[in-house]
């Protein structure tokens, strides 16, 4: 994701709009998008600030309440595919996508890579 525009630029753009320039004129003068100028001006009128909203942040997993169950389930059946886990979660009234399950296991540092114990059968 890209970085937000500087607060200095935001201040100059909003000052131009406040002193009477249209959003289109300000956008052209500062070489930025009209929609950005409109949003900044609206935010300034609403809050009195031109600062960018915080980016990123903590992402709460929808599976945090199911953590103990999921870890026990994977410990009992380490080869369980994601679609089976998803089906079992749906039976528990937890409807999530594959990505949510994958991110949960990644955060717990649980991988599904093959190792020597779970090796494929070789040629006979």
KAKAUR-V746656 format. One record per backbone hydrogen bond with DSSP energy under -1.0 kcal/mol. CO is the residue of the C=O (numbers start at 1). NH is the residue of the N-H. If there is no record, write none. Layout:
co/nh
CO/NH
CO/NH
This chain:
co/nh
6/10
7/11
8/12
9/13
10/14
11/15
12/16
13/17
14/18
15/19
16/21
17/20
22/26
23/27
24/28
25/29
26/30
27/32
33/37
34/38
35/39
36/40
37/41
38/42
39/43
40/44
41/45
42/46
43/47
44/48
61/64
63/66
66/70
67/71
68/72
69/73
70/74
71/75
72/76
73/77
77/80
81/85
82/86
83/87
84/88
85/89
86/90
87/91
89/94
90/93
97/101
98/102
99/103
100/104
101/105
102/106
103/107
104/108
105/110
106/109
